[in-house]
Amino acid sequence: MRKSNIIFLLALFISIFSFSFLLSGCASKNIKKKILPPQVYYKKALYEAKNKNYSEAAKNFKSLITNYPSYRNTRKAELKLGDIYYLAGKYIEAGGAYTDFLVLHPRSKEVPFAMFYIGMSHFKRILAVGRSQNQAKKAKAEFEKLISKYPSGKFSKKAMKLIKIINIHLSKNTFFTGLYYFNAGMWEHAAYMFKVVLKQYKGLPIIPKDLYYIYICYNNLNNKIEADKYKSILLSNFHESVYAKRIS
């Protein structure tokens, strides 16, 4: 008798638990299906962005984009999503959002803006001298693409200035590699890297210093012809630099 009661109670408990689980499942499904009007998502996103709640702003922009692809402000939301990620310091996500915008709206008047900030999304991730410079090279490539397509645009002018900054950074990085060989007494390898700087980054501030180190390398290699050649270039073109004064 007791055994049958236990079985009955157990069956009753399982039935109640299963029913409760089904109800909770249905409730969660109803919650998931609840979609707000498009203007609500857009206004909420703008409000959260204004208050620097970037994760909530992104969430609302994405809900608008997903649920209302044809809404009048969805195109703005697609671009602003990139802005939100950028302001939040999520540069990978920002670059992805701007790229998606270009794919979806290749003829939009906002294309130069999106192209510029794709470049900036790489620029913001540039690492210190001595580390990988892939992001610097990608930023430069994106900026050059922008300048090529819109040579007289305002974002192209900004990109030109940033390319100069990137080139200075890359020149320092290549010089750093040469300096590594120089400090190791590997004069030929050092001279090669310093000459790469000379060839690729003409007119940059590092050139007088670079010429001086090329001269030292060839001097240490007892190659008087090459040493005199680079000494002459340094003295002729940068005679007022501290590096010219060291060997004059």
LUMSEGU-723351 format. One line per 2 residues: for each residue y negated, z, x negated of N, C-alpha, C. Coordinates in Angstrom, 3 decimals, always signed. Atoms other than C-alpha are relative to their C-alpha. Layout:
BEGIN
Y Z X Y Z X Y Z X | ...
# end
This chain:
BEGIN
+1.210 +0.000 -0.834 +0.000 +0.000 +0.000 -1.257 +0.000 -0.866 | +1.138 -0.072 +0.902 -2.363 +0.989 -2.764 -0.182 -1.313 -0.754
+0.053 +1.256 +0.762 -1.469 -2.164 -4.654 -0.659 -1.107 +0.818 | +0.574 +1.039 -0.859 -2.348 -4.392 -1.690 -1.494 +0.226 +0.212
+1.430 -0.311 -0.145 -5.679 -2.577 -1.254 -0.790 -0.422 -1.234 | +0.658 +0.372 +1.256 -6.530 -3.105 -4.899 -0.179 -1.508 -0.091
+0.059 +1.468 +0.037 -5.709 -6.805 -4.636 -1.074 -0.515 +0.959 | +0.996 +0.399 -1.004 -7.828 -7.086 -1.486 -1.426 +0.225 -0.513
+1.332 -0.326 +0.520 -10.803 -5.345 -3.092 -0.406 -0.930 -1.145 | +0.264 +0.902 +1.125 -10.492 -7.487 -6.209 -0.382 -1.385 +0.495
+0.287 +1.320 -0.567 -10.426 -10.674 -4.134 -1.376 -0.027 +0.648 | +1.302 -0.105 -0.645 -13.444 -9.472 -2.155 -1.131 -0.016 -1.032
+1.004 -0.053 +1.069 -15.367 -8.720 -5.355 -0.229 -1.382 -0.610 | +0.097 +1.352 +0.579 -14.585 -12.157 -6.787 -0.743 -0.942 +0.941
+0.653 +0.864 -0.992 -15.706 -13.835 -3.553 -1.503 +0.249 +0.046 | +1.425 -0.359 -0.036 -19.000 -11.923 -3.476 -0.712 -0.486 -1.253
+0.594 +0.425 +1.275 -19.661 -12.638 -7.170 -0.190 -1.513 -0.038 | +0.068 +1.469 +0.007 -18.893 -16.342 -6.736 -1.104 -0.498 +0.920
+1.032 +0.391 -0.961 -21.145 -16.587 -3.696 -1.403 +0.255 -0.562 | +1.298 -0.339 +0.617 -23.996 -14.833 -5.526 -0.358 -0.991 -1.093
+0.213 +0.956 +1.094 -23.553 -17.172 -8.487 -0.448 -1.350 +0.542 | +0.361 +1.279 -0.612 -23.712 -20.210 -6.212 -1.432 +0.031 +0.536
+1.358 -0.136 -0.523 -26.865 -18.900 -4.555 -1.040 -0.056 -1.105 | +0.944 +0.001 +1.121 -28.555 -18.251 -7.891 -0.112 -1.378 -0.612
+0.009 +1.361 +0.530 -27.531 -21.719 -9.054 -0.846 -0.921 +0.851 | +0.793 +0.826 -0.912 -29.028 -23.317 -5.981 -1.484 +0.312 -0.130
+1.402 -0.414 +0.133 -32.195 -21.284 -6.400 -0.623 -0.574 -1.249 | +0.534 +0.521 +1.259 -32.584 -22.332 -10.041 -0.204 -1.497 +0.074
+0.157 +1.447 -0.146 -32.025 -25.954 -9.079 -1.258 -0.327 +0.792 | +1.196 +0.225 -0.806 -34.752 -25.689 -6.456 -1.268 +0.217 -0.815
+1.151 -0.279 +0.852 -37.102 -24.182 -9.025 -0.252 -1.168 -0.946 | +0.117 +1.114 +0.937 -36.366 -26.967 -11.489 -0.571 -1.246 +0.667
+0.438 +1.200 -0.699 -37.060 -29.573 -8.836 -1.452 +0.081 +0.468 | +1.375 -0.179 -0.458 -40.487 -28.137 -8.032 -0.963 -0.726 -0.931
+0.940 +0.804 +0.791 -43.034 -30.684 -9.243 -1.393 +0.131 +0.599 | +1.383 -0.170 -0.444 -46.760 -30.082 -9.048 -0.698 -1.351 +0.144
+0.774 +1.248 -0.101 -49.313 -32.749 -8.043 -0.569 -0.389 -1.369 | +0.441 +0.446 +1.333 -50.530 -34.867 -10.995 -1.332 +0.593 -0.442
+1.308 -0.532 +0.376 -54.123 -33.640 -10.875 +0.070 +1.468 -0.425 | -0.179 -1.407 +0.377 -52.876 -30.054 -11.148 +0.450 +0.095 -1.452
-0.462 +0.026 +1.397 -50.972 -30.805 -14.364 -1.149 -0.344 -0.946 | +1.073 +0.477 +0.881 -53.974 -32.634 -15.800 -1.084 +1.065 -0.180
+1.049 -1.027 +0.076 -56.529 -29.942 -14.944 +0.486 +1.242 -0.748 | -0.555 -1.159 +0.707 -54.229 -27.175 -16.163 +0.061 -0.266 -1.500
-0.089 +0.366 +1.420 -53.685 -29.023 -19.441 -1.375 +0.071 -0.663 | +1.359 -0.033 +0.551 -57.427 -29.452 -19.985 -0.512 +1.438 -0.125
+0.426 -1.409 +0.021 -58.063 -25.803 -19.131 +0.646 +0.744 -1.168 | -0.723 -0.674 +1.085 -55.384 -24.569 -21.542 -0.481 -0.495 -1.365
+0.497 +0.557 +1.264 -56.650 -26.911 -24.255 -1.360 +0.593 -0.351 | +1.334 -0.572 +0.220 -60.203 -25.616 -23.823 +0.090 +1.433 -0.513
-0.204 -1.391 +0.412 -58.895 -22.079 -24.285 +0.948 +0.140 -1.197 | -0.830 +0.049 +1.209 -56.814 -23.133 -27.313 +1.426 +0.505 +0.213
-1.406 -0.294 -0.296 -53.517 -22.430 -25.554 +0.770 -1.319 -0.100 | -0.473 +1.365 +0.228 -52.088 -25.564 -27.119 +1.425 -0.250 +0.490
-1.379 +0.199 -0.456 -48.430 -25.012 -26.256 +0.041 -0.229 +1.507 | +0.059 +0.179 -1.451 -49.266 -24.668 -22.544 -0.663 -1.326 +0.357
+0.666 +1.288 -0.238 -51.610 -27.642 -22.698 +0.982 -1.149 -0.201 | -0.991 +1.046 +0.284 -48.886 -29.781 -24.281 +1.061 -0.053 +1.090
-1.016 -0.087 -1.051 -46.382 -28.584 -21.688 -0.470 -0.706 +1.272 | +0.532 +0.618 -1.216 -48.632 -29.677 -18.807 -0.254 -1.494 -0.169
+0.166 +1.432 +0.250 -49.526 -33.008 -20.392 +1.348 -0.719 +0.062 | -1.331 +0.621 +0.000 -45.824 -33.743 -20.921 +0.576 -0.079 +1.415
-0.476 +0.023 -1.390 -45.016 -32.811 -17.308 -0.673 -1.124 +0.778 | +0.730 +1.088 -0.654 -47.702 -35.208 -16.109 +0.550 -1.354 -0.432
-0.484 +1.277 +0.546 -46.489 -38.018 -18.385 +1.393 -0.325 +0.516 | -1.389 +0.197 -0.429 -42.844 -37.526 -17.391 +0.104 -0.305 +1.487
-0.147 +0.099 -1.454 -43.325 -37.179 -13.636 -0.919 -1.020 +0.662 | +0.965 +0.924 -0.599 -46.313 -39.468 -13.046 -0.465 -1.044 -1.019
+0.364 +0.996 +1.026 -46.250 -42.386 -15.523 -1.095 -0.977 +0.437 | +0.992 +0.962 -0.497 -48.532 -44.476 -13.263 -1.293 +0.662 +0.472
+1.209 -0.722 -0.436 -51.130 -41.808 -12.507 -1.200 -0.450 -0.836 | +1.194 +0.554 +0.653 -54.713 -42.797 -13.391 -0.379 +0.709 -1.300
+0.346 -0.737 +1.219 -55.085 -40.078 -16.041 +1.168 +0.162 -0.978 | -1.172 -0.150 +0.866 -51.638 -40.418 -17.581 -0.242 -0.601 -1.382
+0.288 +0.608 +1.303 -52.860 -42.758 -20.316 -0.850 +0.944 -0.857 | +0.812 -0.982 +0.724 -55.500 -40.194 -21.268 +0.869 +1.154 -0.485
-0.893 -1.114 +0.345 -52.819 -37.507 -21.245 +0.880 -0.348 -1.193 | -0.845 +0.430 +1.122 -50.638 -39.533 -23.619 -0.753 +0.096 -1.322
+0.817 -0.084 +1.210 -53.484 -39.702 -26.119 -0.367 +1.455 -0.311 | +0.390 -1.397 +0.188 -54.600 -36.110 -25.578 +1.171 +0.866 -0.462
-1.171 -0.738 +0.478 -51.050 -34.915 -26.188 +0.034 -0.016 -1.526 | +0.100 +0.086 +1.457 -51.435 -36.170 -29.742 -1.092 +0.906 -0.533
+1.117 -0.867 +0.418 -54.784 -34.368 -29.990 +0.403 +1.471 +0.010 | -0.425 -1.399 -0.143 -53.232 -31.113 -28.789 +0.925 +0.400 -1.142
-0.913 -0.291 +1.119 -50.429 -31.275 -31.346 -0.775 +0.081 -1.316 | +0.789 +0.034 +1.242 -52.939 -32.133 -34.065 -0.808 +1.289 -0.159
+0.795 -1.228 +0.039 -55.200 -29.194 -33.193 +0.867 +1.230 -0.239 | -0.932 -1.115 +0.183 -52.158 -26.922 -33.156 +0.635 +0.004 -1.388
-0.580 +0.088 +1.340 -51.249 -28.039 -36.676 +1.409 -0.549 -0.009 | -1.332 +0.606 -0.080 -48.077 -29.775 -35.481 -0.153 -1.493 -0.296
+0.387 +1.354 +0.399 -48.750 -32.931 -37.447 +1.117 -1.030 +0.180 | -1.117 +0.929 -0.236 -45.275 -34.464 -37.156 +0.001 -0.426 +1.468
+0.026 +0.287 -1.435 -45.414 -34.187 -33.356 -1.236 -0.816 +0.380 | +1.234 +0.754 -0.271 -49.009 -35.447 -33.344 +0.172 -1.465 -0.361
-0.238 +1.378 +0.430 -48.055 -38.537 -35.325 +0.918 -0.736 +0.958 | -0.932 +0.600 -0.958 -45.191 -39.168 -32.910 -0.683 -0.352 +1.310
+0.708 +0.247 -1.263 -47.448 -38.871 -29.852 -0.969 -1.175 -0.128 | +0.936 +1.119 +0.214 -50.073 -41.228 -31.302 +0.757 -1.326 -0.145
-0.820 +1.212 +0.149 -47.354 -43.712 -32.256 +0.505 -0.474 +1.351 | -0.444 +0.349 -1.354 -45.953 -43.594 -28.708 -1.136 -0.661 +0.781
+1.157 +0.575 -0.694 -49.449 -44.311 -27.402 -0.219 -1.449 -0.429 | +0.187 +1.370 +0.502 -49.749 -47.402 -29.625 +1.051 -0.949 +0.557
-1.092 +0.831 -0.519 -46.378 -48.693 -28.466 -0.233 -0.323 +1.475 | +0.197 +0.176 -1.441 -47.241 -48.195 -24.794 -1.284 -0.758 +0.337
+1.314 +0.588 -0.315 -50.859 -49.384 -24.984 -0.596 -0.718 -1.219 | +0.444 +0.681 +1.231 -51.257 -51.843 -27.894 -1.372 -0.661 +0.099
+1.300 +0.658 -0.172 -54.436 -53.363 -26.402 -1.098 +0.968 +0.458 | +0.987 -0.995 -0.421 -56.214 -50.134 -25.535 -1.166 +0.071 -0.981
+1.169 -0.174 +0.871 -59.721 -49.557 -26.875 +0.146 +1.236 -0.888 | -0.239 -1.213 +0.775 -58.355 -46.258 -28.211 +0.973 -0.213 -1.163
-0.955 +0.296 +1.079 -55.982 -47.994 -30.645 -0.530 +0.408 -1.378 | +0.502 -0.429 +1.317 -58.264 -47.496 -33.710 +0.034 +1.521 -0.179
-0.041 -1.468 +0.029 -58.531 -43.792 -32.856 +1.418 +0.485 -0.282 | -1.397 -0.407 +0.176 -54.752 -43.449 -32.567 +0.511 -0.352 -1.396
-0.425 +0.412 +1.343 -54.169 -45.396 -35.790 -0.570 +0.931 -1.068 | +0.638 -0.900 +0.968 -56.656 -43.205 -37.661 +0.715 +1.343 -0.042
-0.613 -1.332 -0.026 -54.993 -40.015 -36.499 +1.486 -0.013 -0.343 | -1.346 +0.108 +0.580 -51.534 -41.287 -37.366 -0.117 +0.204 -1.505
+0.258 -0.194 +1.427 -52.903 -41.553 -40.891 -0.346 +1.437 -0.321 | +0.394 -1.391 +0.219 -54.481 -38.106 -40.594 +1.187 +0.952 +0.126
-1.189 -0.844 -0.165 -51.151 -36.667 -39.453 +0.817 +0.045 -1.285 | -0.623 -0.005 +1.336 -49.770 -37.694 -42.851 -0.919 +0.677 -1.016
+0.981 -0.549 +0.944 -52.962 -36.764 -44.717 +0.035 +1.527 -0.015 | -0.011 -1.460 -0.113 -52.782 -33.184 -43.452 +1.255 +0.631 -0.601
-1.259 -0.521 +0.552 -49.268 -32.862 -44.903 +0.163 -0.335 -1.484 | -0.061 +0.313 +1.431 -50.129 -33.962 -48.450 +0.256 +1.273 -0.793
-0.370 -1.151 +0.823 -48.565 -31.628 -50.990 -0.815 +0.041 -1.288 | +0.757 -0.204 +1.240 -50.077 -30.254 -54.186 +0.473 -0.944 -1.100
-0.348 +0.808 +1.175 -50.117 -32.225 -57.454 +1.247 +0.585 -0.652 | -1.242 -0.444 +0.616 -46.715 -32.088 -59.099 +1.168 +0.016 +0.966
-1.054 +0.046 -1.014 -44.781 -32.308 -55.831 +0.062 -1.407 +0.601 | -0.168 +1.317 -0.614 -43.617 -35.238 -53.690 -1.296 -0.470 +0.659
+1.235 +0.567 -0.549 -46.486 -37.531 -52.711 +0.282 -1.044 +1.084 | -0.348 +0.952 -1.054 -44.708 -39.406 -49.902 -1.031 -0.010 +1.126
+0.974 -0.065 -1.097 -47.184 -38.164 -47.301 -1.330 -0.630 -0.393 | +1.241 +0.620 +0.483 -50.148 -39.234 -49.425 +0.116 -1.525 +0.063
-0.216 +1.449 -0.006 -48.676 -42.721 -49.784 +0.066 -0.545 +1.428 | -0.082 +0.431 -1.402 -47.897 -42.929 -46.049 -1.377 +0.020 +0.656
+1.362 -0.077 -0.545 -51.418 -41.796 -45.146 -0.826 -1.191 -0.471 | +0.742 +1.132 +0.564 -52.893 -44.416 -47.463 +0.419 -1.305 +0.668
-0.511 +1.220 -0.633 -50.665 -47.127 -45.956 -0.512 -0.133 +1.434 | +0.497 +0.034 -1.383 -51.700 -46.182 -42.401 -1.493 -0.305 +0.043
+1.442 +0.261 +0.047 -55.387 -46.162 -43.309 -0.279 -1.454 -0.379 | +0.171 +1.402 +0.403 -55.065 -49.550 -45.020 +0.334 -0.941 +1.153
-0.366 +0.791 -1.177 -53.370 -50.915 -41.900 -1.159 -0.022 +1.006 | +1.150 -0.116 -0.908 -56.288 -49.671 -39.793 -1.169 -0.852 -0.485
+1.121 +0.758 +0.580 -58.891 -51.184 -42.141 +0.244 -1.498 +0.101 | -0.351 +1.419 -0.079 -57.051 -54.498 -42.176 -0.201 -0.551 +1.414
+0.085 +0.456 -1.392 -57.008 -54.686 -38.369 -1.409 +0.125 +0.570 | +1.360 -0.241 -0.517 -60.489 -53.277 -37.688 -0.952 +0.274 -1.169
+0.762 -0.201 +1.247 -62.503 -53.816 -40.904 -1.389 +0.599 +0.172 | +1.371 -0.500 -0.181 -65.893 -52.938 -39.408 -0.082 +1.192 +0.954
-0.004 -1.109 -0.954 -64.833 -50.117 -37.091 -0.397 +1.324 -0.627 | +0.454 -1.297 +0.522 -66.137 -46.555 -37.411 +1.153 +0.809 -0.589
-1.141 -0.730 +0.545 -62.651 -45.181 -37.986 +0.468 -0.609 -1.318 | -0.333 +0.652 +1.272 -62.084 -47.737 -40.737 -0.899 +0.513 -1.118
+0.927 -0.543 +1.005 -65.173 -46.423 -42.529 +0.439 +1.392 -0.447 | -0.525 -1.327 +0.337 -63.745 -42.913 -42.360 +1.256 -0.131 -0.856
-1.251 +0.215 +0.730 -60.406 -44.238 -43.579 -0.264 -0.399 -1.450 | +0.348 +0.419 +1.369 -62.050 -45.862 -46.621 -0.330 +1.204 -0.878
+0.359 -1.210 +0.750 -63.490 -42.510 -47.695 +1.239 +0.836 -0.318 | -1.214 -0.793 +0.201 -60.134 -40.822 -47.252 +0.940 -0.654 -1.003
-0.818 +0.704 +0.992 -58.364 -43.512 -49.283 -0.469 +0.344 -1.406 | +0.533 -0.391 +1.316 -60.677 -42.668 -52.197 +0.496 +1.390 -0.391
-0.497 -1.361 +0.251 -59.683 -39.012 -51.876 +1.483 -0.030 -0.345 | -1.441 +0.117 +0.252 -56.006 -39.977 -51.733 +0.254 -0.585 -1.383
-0.178 +0.618 +1.322 -56.336 -42.209 -54.801 -0.283 +0.986 -1.129 | +0.293 -1.030 +1.008 -57.937 -39.374 -56.769 +1.174 +0.963 -0.109
-1.148 -0.913 -0.020 -55.080 -37.114 -55.708 +1.222 -0.629 -0.670 | -1.157 +0.691 +0.584 -52.430 -39.698 -56.622 -0.182 -0.220 -1.500
+0.256 +0.187 +1.436 -54.098 -40.377 -59.975 +0.271 +1.290 -0.762 | -0.262 -1.298 +0.628 -53.951 -36.673 -60.784 +1.495 +0.279 -0.069
-1.440 -0.242 -0.022 -50.306 -36.568 -59.789 +0.716 -0.821 -1.065 | -0.606 +0.849 +1.030 -49.373 -39.515 -62.028 -0.367 +0.512 -1.385
+0.430 -0.580 +1.276 -51.409 -38.004 -64.849 +0.805 +1.260 -0.312 | -0.781 -1.229 +0.162 -49.558 -34.719 -64.315 +1.386 -0.312 -0.571
-1.307 +0.415 +0.523 -46.265 -36.551 -64.933 -0.116 -0.370 -1.471 | +0.236 +0.345 +1.402 -47.682 -38.015 -68.136 -0.208 +1.235 -0.858
+0.275 -1.235 +0.731 -48.866 -34.568 -69.188 +1.282 +0.791 -0.269 | -1.305 -0.653 +0.192 -45.346 -33.222 -68.717 +0.688 -0.566 -1.247
-0.599 +0.638 +1.183 -44.028 -35.753 -71.249 -0.813 +0.312 -1.256 | +0.885 -0.287 +1.135 -47.044 -35.142 -73.483 +0.297 +1.387 -0.575
-0.265 -1.372 +0.447 -46.385 -31.400 -73.662 +1.392 +0.162 -0.595 | -1.358 -0.025 +0.549 -42.738 -32.143 -74.434 +0.096 -0.798 -1.303
+0.004 +0.791 +1.229 -43.772 -34.324 -77.388 +0.642 -1.362 +0.156 | -0.604 +1.314 -0.267 -42.366 -37.454 -75.721 -1.143 -1.011 +0.144
+1.249 +0.756 +0.037 -45.292 -39.633 -76.758 +0.080 -1.357 +0.691 | -0.127 +1.331 -0.610 -43.975 -43.027 -75.630 +0.030 +0.105 +1.527
-0.074 -0.192 -1.452 -43.084 -41.777 -72.140 -1.353 +0.440 +0.556 | +1.314 -0.481 -0.433 -46.406 -39.972 -71.884 -1.011 -1.144 +0.038
+0.935 +1.126 +0.067 -48.373 -43.047 -72.978 +0.234 -0.971 +1.149 | -0.335 +0.903 -1.105 -46.537 -45.150 -70.394 -0.603 +0.504 +1.316
+0.522 -0.555 -1.250 -47.470 -42.797 -67.526 -1.528 +0.009 +0.019 | +1.468 +0.013 +0.061 -51.069 -42.506 -68.698 -0.544 -1.413 +0.218
+0.418 +1.398 -0.188 -51.297 -46.307 -68.781 +0.190 -0.447 +1.454 | -0.159 +0.267 -1.439 -49.984 -46.416 -65.202 -1.248 +0.473 +0.746
+1.240 -0.526 -0.587 -52.957 -44.247 -64.238 -1.147 -0.973 -0.251 | +1.075 +0.915 +0.394 -55.280 -46.607 -66.107 +0.049 -1.297 +0.802
-0.179 +1.266 -0.709 -53.856 -49.649 -64.343 -0.234 +0.134 +1.508 | +0.016 -0.134 -1.459 -53.586 -48.320 -60.789 -1.251 +0.673 +0.558
+1.114 -0.801 -0.523 -56.643 -46.079 -60.537 -1.286 -0.204 -0.799 | +1.219 +0.344 +0.739 -59.508 -47.883 -62.254 -1.238 +0.559 +0.713
+1.260 -0.474 -0.557 -62.937 -46.383 -61.790 +0.002 +1.410 +0.540 | -0.064 -1.370 -0.510 -61.742 -42.904 -60.860 -0.397 +1.012 -1.078
+0.495 -1.000 +0.964 -63.017 -39.689 -62.506 +0.968 +0.356 -1.122 | -0.985 -0.415 +0.993 -59.772 -39.108 -64.392 +0.113 -0.966 -1.185
-0.203 +1.046 +1.010 -60.020 -42.306 -66.489 -0.435 +0.401 -1.413 | +0.354 -0.405 +1.375 -61.977 -40.896 -69.509 +1.039 +0.942 -0.617
-1.025 -0.942 +0.466 -59.477 -38.054 -69.813 +1.306 -0.733 -0.292 | -1.226 +0.780 +0.146 -56.611 -40.496 -69.384 -0.028 -0.829 -1.287
+0.150 +0.796 +1.227 -57.900 -42.789 -72.157 +0.138 +0.875 -1.245 | -0.090 -0.934 +1.130 -58.241 -39.802 -74.469 +1.455 +0.345 -0.292
-1.400 -0.370 +0.208 -54.611 -38.832 -73.938 +0.842 -1.186 -0.465 | -0.701 +1.189 +0.513 -53.409 -42.406 -74.466 -0.265 -0.132 -1.499
+0.378 +0.054 +1.422 -55.310 -42.413 -77.751 +0.802 +1.021 -0.818 | -0.739 -1.052 +0.707 -53.678 -39.110 -78.797 +1.475 -0.367 -0.135
-1.421 +0.391 +0.036 -50.208 -40.416 -77.897 +0.255 -1.017 -1.112 | -0.205 +1.036 +1.017 -50.565 -43.529 -80.054 -0.346 +0.507 -1.400
+0.327 -0.609 +1.287 -52.157 -41.510 -82.817 +1.199 +0.795 -0.526 | -1.188 -0.771 +0.377 -49.115 -39.219 -82.815 +1.196 -0.893 -0.320
-1.060 +0.972 +0.291 -46.871 -42.292 -82.877 -0.319 -0.826 -1.248 | +0.458 +0.736 +1.190 -48.781 -43.549 -85.951 -0.215 -1.487 +0.287
+0.292 +1.379 -0.398 -49.664 -46.701 -84.017 -1.525 -0.158 +0.010 | +1.459 +0.037 +0.170 -53.185 -47.202 -85.362 -0.667 -1.084 +0.846
+0.590 +1.110 -0.762 -53.764 -50.531 -83.605 -0.250 +0.414 +1.451 | +0.143 -0.424 -1.396 -53.107 -49.122 -80.114 -0.942 +1.194 +0.126
+0.881 -1.176 -0.029 -54.845 -45.847 -80.909 -1.464 -0.434 -0.075 | +1.381 +0.486 +0.149 -57.997 -47.672 -82.047 -0.468 -0.771 +1.233
+0.326 +0.782 -1.201 -57.844 -49.939 -79.000 -0.507 +0.914 +1.118 | +0.379 -0.888 -1.107 -57.982 -47.077 -76.489 -1.163 +0.910 -0.371
+1.165 -0.753 +0.472 -60.435 -45.125 -78.611 -1.265 -0.820 +0.221 | +1.144 +0.898 -0.168 -62.759 -48.123 -78.521 -0.411 -0.118 +1.467
+0.294 +0.088 -1.443 -62.460 -48.434 -74.724 -0.704 +1.267 +0.480 | +0.583 -1.281 -0.392 -63.236 -44.752 -74.316 -1.444 +0.132 -0.480
+1.342 -0.140 +0.575 -66.251 -44.816 -76.636 -0.989 -1.012 +0.575 | +0.885 +1.050 -0.522 -67.623 -48.060 -75.201 -0.407 +0.246 +1.453
+0.244 -0.110 -1.443 -67.312 -47.256 -71.504 -0.333 +1.404 +0.491 | +0.217 -1.382 -0.445 -67.476 -43.480 -71.352 -0.537 +0.848 -1.156
+0.484 -0.642 +1.223 -69.496 -42.533 -74.429 -0.635 +1.370 +0.246 | +0.619 -1.289 -0.293 -71.160 -39.603 -72.651 +0.999 +1.051 +0.490
-1.004 -0.953 -0.489 -67.904 -37.994 -71.513 +0.398 +0.983 -1.098 | -0.432 -1.018 +0.975 -66.574 -34.840 -73.184 +1.163 -0.514 -0.842
-1.170 +0.517 +0.724 -63.454 -36.789 -74.167 -0.415 -0.982 -1.082 | +0.523 +0.904 +1.035 -65.448 -39.432 -76.030 -0.579 +0.808 -1.155
+0.617 -0.842 +1.034 -67.305 -36.698 -77.892 +1.043 +0.681 -0.891 | -1.057 -0.640 +0.796 -64.014 -35.196 -79.040 +0.477 -0.880 -1.152
-0.542 +0.901 +1.032 -63.105 -38.285 -81.039 -1.076 -0.845 -0.676 | +1.069 +0.819 +0.592 -66.509 -39.747 -81.946 -0.392 +0.528 -1.380
# end
